[in-house]
């Protein structure tokens, strides 16, 4: 039986909308839930903060990130990857603006090259505000009017040509007027003072604007009618529930969120607030005056009043930006010479770098620059290309597969698994056959790493590091240098680096891979569909070959990008080599219990302590166990490094400087009163991490004496090479997600390089 989707839709709408309430009921609710009365910038800030935060590592530093920008209400569909520091600065600006701490006259400006997440920010804001406004804590309210029955004839006021029905024709504010704007200014000030005294927040609620002209028309008409009748409770009469109701609305484009797109046209006034409808002016017969009921209210500020106004691709509307100069600090615009409208909205403009070029066209005139006032009001935040490998890999997967889940791995080991994962994509060929194409393990990683490496600045590169090292430092916060783990803090990077300002955009790489998915391959195998596998080197070569015809790159950029390719190829080959080695030596790995026993014996040996054995007896650390482990598993020493079972100086130095130093460092980082040897994470010790998961070709040679990598492509039946290959292909699939075809191609590639140096 199918789900009751109709019923689910009914329940969703029922939970979203409330029955309208009287103004008095709304005031009571405001004192119970003050946040529902928040002004625009404060509401936007609350919506962002309501989603909470999470810890991320970007550019090698841990930062707190607002989950709102992960698009949590839509399963991450329009999550903004990276640029956490820029987004945090944006939120800090909102906090200052909401609190009226000197930035309220600013227009927030987000700038950056294409494909850096600016469009995703727009969608994320719209999605997040829409969904937040459906929640109980995020309800947003405005007013609606019904003025029938207020005149002495009882016929009601005519809006346009149709009479107003007391039951059906309620007219909502076309610009989402705040319900408290109905109150006279002095009364409202006292109401807000009482409300803010009870508010558990350092940012007060501010409602300063008057009713919008449309609502004011209804208010004035009702006030005049009841004054003529001699009523002395005019405000109560005007705001009686039969005339005024407070209703909630869902924030969306056109209702609390105004978006000016690049293709929108019209005069500045039409784009900002709307236009007069001359046919309706005649129908209303307002005796020569311009009746605000005959205004369209479809400009971007009208739509965004009460919450957010967003100008997309602002360079296309540069003429309009000067018209916005006084909106943030004065909080008003004009419909006509004598008709003004108060505005409460957070202004946000988004642009590519071309807007800055327009704004600086008169910069050489210094004090005579006509755009100086505008530039002073723009608070710029710069989006950059991603410089984190894991984020770029995640973004590239999204571009190719429409995956939306945000990666929130708690350890870098898990992130590494995600980065190197293969991707399967179904592609239809010109014969209408659907083939499953495989981007082999490390293919996405190769493309993402190359993108990142082209975006990194070389000027602040510390001695001894290359750009791949810098990319890994930025992503994990550390790199492994032999036995030593070196953290980003161990290096000095420039404070004004241009990382992320230029480089290969993700859209270029996405298009290269998309073309590879449709290309015919000349690979063949009698049993495996190797023609449907795209290898890391295919992707890297395709990216490099495409530079020639790509108009987005200058000649200097093409040359620079090509020069950085070798570093990436070398890194990816090492990753593939590690996979093959790990698969070959899978059954030869040391279990953690054996490693833990060795570490415990070394610790006791160094400290002059005893060890509790399985029978609960206190015994001396076993020198033979340590020796066997160091020779057979670590592969660092031989019999010449020992006097019987006693270590000679080289071994003693190794134990104290490599094992104990790392062990003490780990204990210090995790120190507390409850720390015990059993709390040690063995993989935190570099030399131990190596023995748990890494091997070299000397190990292979020692374990498989008859193994010959030159026979790998087609090993003779009955040979050790044949047996090793069969188990390796199986283990590559089991351990790392390779298919049989991609495991075959990857292992062949690795062995072709190994065979050169085997002898």
BAFI-903649 format. One line per 10 residues: number of its first residue (from 1); their letters; for each residue x, y, z of C-alpha. Coordinates in nm, 2 decimals, padded with zeros to 4 digits. Example, Ala and Ser with C-alpha at 12.3 -4.5 7.8 and 13.67 -1.06 7.14 Angstrom:
<sites>
1) as) 01.23:-00.45:00.78; 01.37:-00.11:00.71 $
</sites>
This chain:
<sites>
1) xxxxxxxxxx) 00.00:00.00:00.00; 00.14:00.34:-00.10; 00.20:00.61:00.16; -00.07:00.87:00.22; 00.11:01.16:00.05; -00.20:01.37:00.04; -00.24:01.33:00.41; 00.13:01.42:00.47; 00.09:01.73:00.27; -00.22:01.83:00.47 $
11) xxxxxxxxxx) -00.03:01.78:00.79; 00.27:01.98:00.67; 00.05:02.28:00.58; -00.15:02.26:00.90; 00.17:02.27:01.10; 00.31:02.56:00.89; 00.02:02.80:00.91; -00.17:02.93:01.22; -00.52:03.07:01.25; -00.50:03.45:01.24 $
21) xxxxxxxxxx) -00.51:03.62:01.58; -00.61:03.97:01.71; -00.35:04.23:01.77; -00.40:04.19:02.15; -00.34:03.82:02.12; -00.02:03.88:01.92; 00.11:04.12:02.18; 00.05:03.86:02.45; 00.24:03.60:02.25; 00.53:03.84:02.19 $
31) xxxxxxxxxx) 00.58:03.88:02.56; 00.58:03.50:02.59; 00.81:03.45:02.28; 00.99:03.78:02.22; 01.19:03.65:01.93; 00.88:03.63:01.70; 00.90:04.02:01.70; 01.26:04.04:01.60; 01.37:04.30:01.34; 01.51:04.18:01.01 $
41) xxxxxxxxxx) 01.88:04.15:01.09; 01.82:04.00:01.43; 01.58:03.74:01.28; 01.83:03.64:01.02; 02.10:03.60:01.28; 01.86:03.39:01.50; 01.78:03.17:01.20; 02.15:03.10:01.14; 02.23:03.04:01.51; 01.93:02.82:01.56 $
51) xxxxxxxxxx) 02.09:02.54:01.35; 02.39:02.52:01.58; 02.76:02.48:01.50; 03.01:02.21:01.43; 03.39:02.19:01.43; 03.57:02.18:01.09; 03.94:02.20:00.98; 04.01:02.45:00.70; 04.36:02.57:00.60; 04.49:02.35:00.88 $
61) xxxxxxxxxx) 04.31:02.52:01.16; 04.00:02.41:01.35; 03.71:02.65:01.32; 03.35:02.65:01.44; 03.11:02.65:01.15; 02.74:02.74:01.15; 02.54:02.44:01.04; 02.29:02.67:00.87; 02.53:02.70:00.58; 02.53:02.32:00.54 $
71) xxxxxxxxxx) 02.16:02.37:00.42; 02.04:02.12:00.69; 01.67:02.17:00.62; 01.72:02.03:00.27; 01.97:01.75:00.34; 02.26:01.96:00.23; 02.13:02.02:-00.13; 02.28:02.37:-00.14; 02.54:02.35:00.13; 02.83:02.60:00.10 $
81) xxxxxxxxxx) 03.15:02.40:00.12; 03.44:02.58:00.28; 03.48:02.96:00.32; 03.39:02.91:00.68; 03.59:03.21:00.79; 03.41:03.44:00.54; 03.07:03.31:00.66; 03.17:03.36:01.02; 03.27:03.72:00.94; 02.93:03.76:00.77 $
91) xxxxxxxxxx) 02.75:03.64:01.08; 02.97:03.88:01.29; 02.86:04.16:01.07; 02.49:04.06:01.12; 02.55:04.06:01.49; 02.68:04.41:01.49; 02.41:04.54:01.25; 02.13:04.37:01.46; 02.27:04.53:01.78; 02.31:04.87:01.61 $
101) xxxxxxxxxx) 02.68:04.88:01.69; 02.79:05.12:01.42; 02.75:04.90:01.11; 02.38:04.94:01.05; 02.44:05.17:00.75; 02.65:04.90:00.58; 02.55:04.69:00.28; 02.71:04.35:00.31; 02.90:04.26:-00.01; 03.01:03.91:-00.10 $
111) xxxxxxxxxx) 03.25:03.89:-00.39; 03.45:03.61:-00.55; 03.53:03.44:-00.88; 03.28:03.20:-01.04; 03.21:02.86:-00.88; 03.32:02.96:-00.53; 02.98:02.91:-00.36; 02.81:03.25:-00.39; 02.51:03.12:-00.57; 02.48:02.84:-00.32 $
121) xxxxxxxxxx) 02.48:03.10:-00.04; 02.18:03.27:-00.20; 01.99:02.93:-00.23; 02.10:02.83:00.12; 01.97:03.16:00.27; 01.63:03.12:00.09; 01.60:02.75:00.19; 01.71:02.81:00.55; 01.48:03.11:00.61; 01.19:02.94:00.45 $
131) xxxxxxxxxx) 01.22:02.63:00.66; 01.30:02.82:00.98; 00.99:03.04:00.94; 00.78:02.72:00.94; 00.90:02.63:01.29; 00.74:02.75:01.61; 01.04:02.95:01.72; 01.09:03.10:01.38; 00.73:03.22:01.31; 00.71:03.55:01.11 $
141) xxxxxxxxxx) 00.40:03.77:01.13; 00.24:04.05:00.94; -00.11:04.22:00.93; -00.41:04.20:00.71; -00.71:04.44:00.69; -01.08:04.43:00.63; -01.26:04.76:00.63; -01.61:04.66:00.54; -01.88:04.79:00.78; -01.68:05.08:00.89 $
151) xxxxxxxxxx) -01.87:05.35:00.69; -02.21:05.47:00.79; -02.37:05.32:00.48; -02.24:04.97:00.56; -02.14:04.91:00.20; -01.77:04.89:00.26; -01.47:05.05:00.09; -01.41:04.96:-00.27; -01.06:04.84:-00.36; -01.06:04.86:-00.74 $
161) xxxxxxxxxx) -01.41:04.78:-00.86; -01.52:04.50:-00.63; -01.68:04.57:-00.28; -01.50:04.42:00.02; -01.67:04.12:00.18; -01.65:04.11:00.56; -01.59:03.74:00.56; -01.37:03.68:00.26; -01.18:03.99:00.15; -00.90:04.04:00.39 $
171) xxxxxxxxxx) -00.61:04.24:00.24; -00.26:04.14:00.36; 00.02:04.40:00.38; 00.19:04.37:00.04; 00.53:04.43:00.21; 00.50:04.22:00.52; 00.45:04.51:00.76; 00.55:04.43:01.12; 00.24:04.40:01.34; 00.39:04.63:01.61 $
181) xxxxxxxxxx) 00.42:04.91:01.34; 00.04:04.95:01.39; 00.10:05.11:01.73; 00.16:05.49:01.76; 00.53:05.56:01.79; 00.53:05.66:02.16; 00.32:05.36:02.27; 00.54:05.13:02.06; 00.85:05.27:02.22; 00.72:05.19:02.57 $
191) xxxxxxxxxx) 00.60:04.84:02.46; 00.95:04.76:02.32; 01.12:04.89:02.64; 00.91:04.65:02.85; 00.97:04.37:02.60; 01.35:04.42:02.59; 01.36:04.43:02.97; 01.23:04.07:02.97; 01.44:03.96:02.67; 01.71:03.72:02.75 $
201) xxxxxxxxxx) 01.94:03.84:02.48; 02.21:04.11:02.45; 02.05:04.23:02.12; 01.73:04.44:02.17; 01.43:04.41:01.94; 01.40:04.72:01.72; 01.08:04.81:01.54; 01.11:05.17:01.41; 00.92:05.19:01.08; 00.57:05.32:01.02 $
211) xxxxxxxxxx) 00.29:05.12:00.86; 00.35:05.08:00.49; 00.14:05.31:00.26; -00.11:05.04:00.16; -00.19:04.95:00.53; -00.19:05.32:00.62; -00.46:05.38:00.37; -00.68:05.12:00.55; -00.59:05.25:00.89; -00.66:05.62:00.80 $
221) xxxxxxxxxx) -00.99:05.53:00.64; -01.10:05.33:00.95; -00.98:05.60:01.19; -01.18:05.87:00.99; -01.50:05.67:00.99; -01.49:05.60:01.36; -01.39:05.96:01.45; -01.70:06.08:01.26; -01.91:05.85:01.48; -01.76:06.01:01.79 $
231) xxxxxxxxxx) -01.57:05.71:01.92; -01.32:05.80:02.18; -01.14:05.45:02.17; -01.02:05.51:01.81; -00.72:05.27:01.82; -00.94:04.99:01.96; -01.20:05.05:01.70; -00.95:05.06:01.41; -00.77:04.74:01.53; -01.08:04.55:01.62 $
241) xxxxxxxxxx) -01.04:04.19:01.51; -01.31:04.24:01.25; -01.08:04.50:01.08; -00.73:04.39:01.17; -00.58:04.04:01.21; -00.22:03.92:01.26; -00.12:03.63:01.05; 00.20:03.43:01.00; 00.37:03.40:00.67; 00.63:03.16:00.53 $
251) xxxxxxxxxx) 00.94:03.35:00.42; 01.01:03.29:00.06; 01.11:03.48:-00.26; 00.85:03.76:-00.29; 00.74:03.74:00.07; 01.01:03.86:00.31; 01.29:03.77:00.07; 01.36:03.99:-00.22; 01.60:03.87:-00.49; 01.71:04.10:-00.78 $
261) xxxxxxxxxx) 01.84:03.87:-01.06; 02.08:03.97:-01.33; 01.81:03.96:-01.60; 01.56:04.18:-01.41; 01.51:04.51:-01.59; 01.31:04.84:-01.55; 01.37:05.18:-01.40; 01.56:05.20:-01.07; 01.23:05.27:-00.89; 01.06:04.97:-01.05 $
271) xxxxxxxxxx) 01.34:04.74:-00.96; 01.36:04.88:-00.60; 01.00:04.92:-00.49; 00.75:04.86:-00.78; 00.54:05.07:-01.02; 00.21:05.25:-01.04; -00.08:05.07:-01.20; -00.25:05.35:-01.40; -00.57:05.15:-01.48; -00.62:05.09:-01.11 $
281) xxxxxxxxxx) -00.56:05.46:-01.03; -00.85:05.55:-01.25; -01.07:05.27:-01.10; -01.01:05.39:-00.75; -01.10:05.75:-00.84; -00.89:05.90:-00.57; -00.96:06.26:-00.69; -00.62:06.34:-00.82; -00.40:06.19:-00.56; -00.19:05.88:-00.60 $
291) xxxxxxxxxx) -00.36:05.61:-00.40; -00.10:05.36:-00.26; -00.35:05.08:-00.32; -00.27:05.13:-00.69; 00.10:05.05:-00.65; 00.24:04.71:-00.75; 00.49:04.66:-00.45; 00.68:04.41:-00.66; 01.03:04.57:-00.63; 01.31:04.39:-00.46 $
301) xxxxxxxxxx) 01.29:04.61:-00.14; 00.91:04.56:-00.12; 00.95:04.18:-00.15; 01.24:04.17:00.10; 01.09:04.40:00.36; 01.09:04.24:00.70; 01.38:04.01:00.63; 01.63:03.99:00.35; 01.70:04.18:00.02; 01.95:04.02:-00.21 $
311) xxxxxxxxxx) 02.10:04.16:-00.53; 02.24:03.88:-00.74; 02.52:03.95:-00.99; 02.54:04.31:-00.86; 02.76:04.43:-01.15; 02.45:04.41:-01.37; 02.28:04.65:-01.13; 02.56:04.89:-01.05; 02.34:05.19:-01.13; 02.09:05.07:-00.86 $
321) xxxxxxxxxx) 02.35:05.04:-00.59; 02.38:05.42:-00.55; 02.00:05.44:-00.51; 02.05:05.20:-00.21; 02.29:05.43:-00.03; 02.05:05.57:00.22; 01.83:05.27:00.27; 02.02:05.10:00.55; 02.07:05.41:00.77; 01.75:05.60:00.69 $
331) xxxxxxxxxx) 01.53:05.29:00.65; 01.30:05.43:00.39; 01.23:05.47:00.02; 00.98:05.66:-00.18; 00.70:05.53:-00.40; 00.64:05.89:-00.52; 00.74:06.24:-00.43; 00.50:06.26:-00.14; 00.47:05.90:-00.05; 00.74:05.73:00.15 $
341) xxxxxxxxxx) 00.77:05.37:00.27; 00.97:05.26:00.57; 01.19:04.95:00.51; 01.34:04.70:00.76; 01.55:04.45:00.56; 01.90:04.32:00.56; 02.08:04.42:00.23; 02.32:04.17:00.08; 02.48:04.20:-00.27; 02.67:03.93:-00.45 $
351) xxxxxxxxxx) 02.91:03.98:-00.74; 03.20:03.85:-00.93; 03.53:04.06:-00.92; 03.40:04.27:-01.22; 03.19:04.49:-00.98; 03.51:04.60:-00.80; 03.66:04.71:-01.13; 03.35:04.92:-01.19; 03.36:05.08:-00.85; 03.73:05.16:-00.89 $
361) xxxxxxxxxx) 03.70:05.33:-01.23; 03.74:05.67:-01.08; 03.98:05.58:-00.80; 04.26:05.79:-00.94; 04.05:06.10:-00.88; 04.08:06.04:-00.50; 03.86:06.29:-00.32; 03.66:06.36:-00.64; 03.56:05.99:-00.68; 03.18:06.00:-00.73 $
371) xxxxxxxxxx) 03.15:05.64:-00.61; 03.34:05.70:-00.28; 03.02:05.72:-00.07; 02.90:05.39:-00.21; 03.23:05.21:-00.15; 03.23:05.34:00.21; 02.90:05.17:00.27; 02.99:04.84:00.12; 03.13:04.59:00.37; 03.32:04.34:00.15 $
381) xxxxxxxxxx) 03.38:03.97:00.22; 03.57:03.77:-00.03; 03.48:03.41:-00.13; 03.77:03.21:-00.26; 03.82:02.88:-00.43; 03.85:02.59:-00.19; 04.20:02.51:-00.07; 04.10:02.20:00.13; 04.14:01.87:-00.06; 03.85:01.70:00.12 $
391) xxxxxxxxxx) 03.61:01.99:00.06; 03.71:02.00:-00.31; 03.66:01.62:-00.35; 03.32:01.66:-00.18; 03.22:01.94:-00.41; 03.34:01.76:-00.72; 03.14:01.45:-00.63; 02.84:01.68:-00.58; 02.89:01.82:-00.93; 02.91:01.48:-01.09 $
401) xxxxxxxxxx) 02.65:01.28:-00.90; 02.41:01.53:-00.73; 02.50:01.39:-00.39; 02.39:01.63:-00.12; 02.50:01.47:00.21; 02.75:01.69:00.39; 03.07:01.51:00.50; 03.10:01.54:00.87; 03.37:01.28:00.95; 03.51:01.31:01.30 $
411) xxxxxxxxxx) 03.85:01.18:01.21; 04.08:01.25:00.92; 04.12:00.87:00.86; 03.75:00.87:00.77; 03.79:01.17:00.55; 04.07:01.01:00.37; 03.84:00.71:00.29; 03.58:00.95:00.14; 03.84:01.13:-00.06; 03.98:00.82:-00.23 $
421) xxxxxxxxxx) 03.65:00.64:-00.28; 03.55:00.54:-00.63; 03.24:00.67:-00.80; 03.01:00.48:-01.03; 02.80:00.67:-01.29; 02.55:00.52:-01.54; 02.61:00.67:-01.89; 02.40:00.60:-02.20; 02.61:00.56:-02.52; 02.51:00.65:-02.88 $
431) xxxxxxxxxx) 02.35:00.31:-02.92; 02.12:00.38:-02.62; 02.30:00.13:-02.41; 02.35:00.22:-02.04; 02.70:00.15:-01.92; 02.82:00.18:-01.57; 03.13:00.39:-01.57; 03.37:00.37:-01.28; 03.59:00.66:-01.16; 03.85:00.44:-01.00 $
441) xxxxxxxxxx) 03.97:00.50:-00.64; 04.18:00.81:-00.62; 04.04:00.96:-00.95; 03.83:01.22:-00.76; 04.12:01.27:-00.53; 04.36:01.33:-00.82; 04.12:01.59:-00.98; 04.05:01.76:-00.64; 04.42:01.77:-00.54; 04.52:01.92:-00.88 $
451) xxxxxxxxxx) 04.25:02.19:-00.84; 04.37:02.28:-00.50; 04.74:02.28:-00.59; 04.68:02.53:-00.87; 04.51:02.76:-00.62; 04.79:02.77:-00.36; 05.04:03.06:-00.34; 05.40:02.96:-00.37; 05.55:03.28:-00.21; 05.49:03.17:00.15 $
461) xxxxxxxxxx) 05.59:02.80:00.09; 05.83:02.70:00.38; 06.16:02.54:00.28; 06.14:02.17:00.23; 05.77:02.17:00.14; 05.61:02.14:-00.20; 05.25:02.24:-00.29; 05.11:01.90:-00.23; 05.25:01.91:00.12; 05.09:02.25:00.17 $
471) xxxxxxxxxx) 04.76:02.11:00.04; 04.78:01.82:00.28; 04.87:02.05:00.57; 04.57:02.27:00.49; 04.33:01.97:00.48; 04.45:01.76:00.77; 04.64:02.01:00.98; 04.95:01.79:00.97; 05.18:01.59:00.74; 05.37:01.27:00.80 $
481) xxxxxxxxxx) 05.74:01.32:00.75; 05.90:00.98:00.80; 05.85:00.89:01.17; 05.76:01.24:01.26; 05.42:01.40:01.24; 05.46:01.77:01.16; 05.17:02.00:01.24; 05.08:02.32:01.05; 05.19:02.52:01.35; 05.54:02.39:01.29 $
491) xxxxxxxxxx) 05.56:02.60:00.97; 05.53:02.97:00.90; 05.29:03.07:00.63; 05.24:03.43:00.51; 04.95:03.63:00.65; 04.86:03.78:00.31; 04.88:03.47:00.10; 04.67:03.47:-00.22; 04.56:03.11:-00.16; 04.23:03.05:-00.34 $
501) xxxxxxxxxx) 04.21:03.37:-00.53; 04.28:03.20:-00.86; 04.33:02.85:-01.00; 04.13:02.58:-01.18; 03.75:02.61:-01.10; 03.56:02.30:-01.01; 03.33:02.35:-01.31; 03.62:02.31:-01.55; 03.73:01.98:-01.39; 03.37:01.86:-01.38 $
511) xxxxxxxxxx) 03.33:01.92:-01.76; 03.66:01.74:-01.83; 03.54:01.43:-01.64; 03.20:01.45:-01.80; 03.37:01.43:-02.14; 03.58:01.14:-02.03; 03.26:00.95:-01.93; 03.14:00.97:-02.29; 03.47:00.90:-02.46; 03.55:00.56:-02.62 $
521) xxxxxxxxxx) 03.84:00.38:-02.45; 04.09:00.17:-02.63; 04.15:-00.05:-02.33; 04.07:-00.42:-02.36; 04.07:-00.72:-02.13; 03.94:-01.07:-02.21; 03.73:-01.09:-01.89; 03.70:-00.74:-01.73; 03.52:-00.42:-01.85; 03.84:-00.21:-01.83 $
531) xxxxxxxxxx) 03.71:00.01:-02.11; 03.46:00.16:-01.86; 03.72:00.25:-01.60; 03.85:00.61:-01.58; 04.18:00.61:-01.40; 04.34:00.90:-01.20; 04.60:00.96:-01.47; 04.32:00.98:-01.73; 04.16:01.26:-01.54; 04.49:01.45:-01.48 $
541) xxxxxxxxxx) 04.59:01.41:-01.85; 04.25:01.52:-01.96; 04.27:01.83:-01.74; 04.61:01.92:-01.87; 04.52:01.86:-02.24; 04.21:02.08:-02.20; 04.41:02.39:-02.11; 04.49:02.46:-02.47; 04.13:02.53:-02.57; 03.99:02.66:-02.24 $
551) xxxxxxxxxx) 03.92:03.03:-02.27; 03.91:03.09:-01.90; 04.29:03.05:-01.86; 04.56:03.29:-01.96; 04.88:03.16:-02.12; 05.07:03.23:-01.80; 04.81:03.03:-01.60; 04.83:02.74:-01.84; 05.21:02.72:-01.81; 05.20:02.74:-01.43 $
561) xxxxxxxxxx) 04.93:02.48:-01.40; 05.12:02.24:-01.62; 05.43:02.29:-01.41; 05.24:02.18:-01.10; 05.10:01.86:-01.25; 05.40:01.63:-01.18; 05.37:01.68:-00.80; 05.01:01.57:-00.81; 05.09:01.27:-01.03; 05.36:01.16:-00.79 $
571) xxxxxxxxxx) 05.13:01.19:-00.49; 04.85:00.99:-00.65; 05.09:00.72:-00.76; 05.21:00.68:-00.40; 04.85:00.64:-00.29; 04.79:00.37:-00.55; 05.12:00.20:-00.45; 05.02:00.20:-00.09; 04.69:00.03:-00.18; 04.86:-00.24:-00.37 $
581) xxxxxxxxxx) 05.12:-00.30:-00.10; 04.86:-00.31:00.17; 04.66:-00.56:-00.03; 04.96:-00.78:-00.10; 05.07:-00.78:00.26; 04.72:-00.80:00.41; 04.78:-01.13:00.58; 05.11:-01.02:00.71; 05.00:-00.72:00.91; 05.06:-00.71:01.28 $
591) xxxxxxxxxx) 04.76:-00.72:01.50; 04.71:-00.43:01.75; 04.75:-00.66:02.05; 05.10:-00.75:01.95; 05.18:-00.38:01.89; 05.03:-00.28:02.22; 05.24:-00.54:02.40; 05.56:-00.40:02.23; 05.48:-00.04:02.33; 05.41:-00.15:02.69 $
601) xxxxxxxxxx) 05.74:-00.34:02.71; 05.93:-00.04:02.57; 05.76:00.19:02.82; 05.85:-00.03:03.11; 06.21:-00.08:02.98; 06.26:00.30:02.96; 06.10:00.38:03.30; 06.26:00.08:03.48; 05.92:-00.06:03.57; 05.77:-00.40:03.57 $
611) xxxxxxxxxx) 05.48:-00.55:03.36; 05.17:-00.74:03.48; 05.15:-01.06:03.29; 04.85:-01.28:03.21; 04.87:-01.45:03.54; 04.88:-01.12:03.73; 05.25:-01.15:03.81; 05.48:-00.85:03.81; 05.77:-00.93:03.56; 06.05:-00.75:03.39 $
621) xxxxxxxxxx) 05.99:-00.63:03.03; 06.10:-00.91:02.79; 06.40:-00.81:02.58; 06.35:-01.09:02.33; 05.99:-00.98:02.25; 06.11:-00.63:02.18; 06.40:-00.75:01.97; 06.18:-00.98:01.76; 05.92:-00.71:01.70; 06.19:-00.46:01.59 $
631) xxxxxxxxxx) 06.35:-00.70:01.35; 06.06:-00.88:01.20; 05.78:-00.63:01.22; 05.95:-00.29:01.21; 06.22:-00.42:00.98; 06.46:-00.15:01.11; 06.73:-00.36:01.26; 06.91:-00.70:01.24; 07.12:-00.92:01.47; 07.41:-00.68:01.44 $
641) xxxxxxxxxx) 07.22:-00.42:01.64; 07.20:-00.64:01.95; 07.43:-00.81:02.19; 07.22:-01.12:02.24; 06.89:-00.97:02.33; 07.03:-00.65:02.47; 06.99:-00.34:02.24; 07.30:-00.16:02.12; 07.30:00.23:02.11; 07.11:00.26:01.77 $
651) xxxxxxxxxx) 06.82:00.05:01.91; 06.83:00.23:02.24; 06.81:00.57:02.07; 06.53:00.45:01.85; 06.32:00.34:02.15; 06.38:00.66:02.35; 06.35:00.91:02.06; 06.10:00.76:01.83; 05.87:00.55:02.05; 05.89:00.72:02.39 $
661) xxxxxxxxxx) 05.90:01.07:02.27; 05.58:01.01:02.06; 05.42:00.82:02.35; 05.49:01.11:02.59; 05.37:01.36:02.35; 05.04:01.17:02.31; 05.00:01.14:02.69; 05.07:01.51:02.74; 04.80:01.61:02.48; 04.55:01.38:02.65 $
671) xxxxxxxxxx) 04.65:01.44:03.00; 04.41:01.42:03.29; 04.38:01.25:03.62; 04.23:00.94:03.46; 04.49:00.88:03.19; 04.62:00.53:03.17; 04.85:00.34:02.93; 04.54:00.16:02.80; 04.41:00.50:02.67; 04.69:00.52:02.42 $
681) xxxxxxxxxx) 04.58:00.55:02.05; 04.85:00.35:01.89; 04.81:00.51:01.55; 04.91:00.84:01.71; 05.27:00.71:01.74; 05.42:00.75:01.39; 05.65:00.45:01.39; 05.36:00.23:01.52; 05.12:00.38:01.27; 05.36:00.26:01.00 $
691) xxxxxxxxxx) 05.38:-00.10:01.13; 05.01:-00.12:01.16; 04.93:-00.04:00.80; 05.24:00.02:00.59; 05.49:-00.20:00.41; 05.75:-00.15:00.15; 05.88:-00.36:-00.14; 06.16:-00.50:00.07; 05.89:-00.66:00.29; 05.73:-00.81:-00.02 $
701) xxxxxxxxxx) 06.07:-00.94:-00.14; 06.14:-01.10:00.20; 05.80:-01.26:00.24; 05.74:-01.38:-00.13; 06.08:-01.50:-00.24; 05.97:-01.61:-00.59; 05.75:-01.30:-00.66; 05.84:-01.12:-00.99; 05.65:-00.80:-01.07; 05.75:-00.82:-01.44 $
711) xxxxxxxxxx) 05.51:-01.12:-01.47; 05.22:-00.92:-01.32; 05.02:-00.85:-01.64; 04.99:-01.22:-01.73; 05.16:-01.44:-01.46; 05.22:-01.80:-01.55; 04.99:-02.06:-01.39; 05.13:-02.22:-01.07; 05.37:-01.93:-00.99; 05.38:-01.74:-00.67 $
721) xxxxxxxxxx) 05.32:-01.42:-00.87; 04.99:-01.57:-01.00; 04.88:-01.65:-00.65; 04.99:-01.31:-00.51; 04.80:-01.13:-00.79; 04.48:-01.32:-00.74; 04.47:-01.25:-00.36; 04.58:-00.88:-00.42; 04.30:-00.81:-00.67; 04.05:-00.96:-00.42 $
731) xxxxxxxxxx) 04.19:-00.76:-00.13; 04.19:-00.43:-00.32; 03.82:-00.48:-00.38; 03.76:-00.57:-00.02; 03.98:-00.31:00.15; 03.94:-00.01:-00.08; 03.63:-00.05:-00.29; 03.81:-00.12:-00.62; 03.62:-00.31:-00.88; 03.80:-00.61:-01.03 $
741) xxxxxxxxxx) 03.86:-00.40:-01.35; 04.00:-00.09:-01.17; 04.21:-00.32:-00.94; 04.36:-00.48:-01.24; 04.45:-00.15:-01.41; 04.58:00.01:-01.09; 04.80:-00.29:-00.99; 04.94:-00.31:-01.35; 05.03:00.06:-01.34; 05.20:00.02:-01.00 $
751) xxxxxxxxx) 05.39:-00.29:-01.10; 05.51:-00.14:-01.43; 05.69:00.12:-01.22; 05.81:-00.13:-00.95; 05.96:-00.37:-01.21; 06.21:-00.10:-01.32; 06.37:-00.10:-00.98; 06.31:-00.46:-00.87; 06.65:-00.59:-00.94 $
</sites>
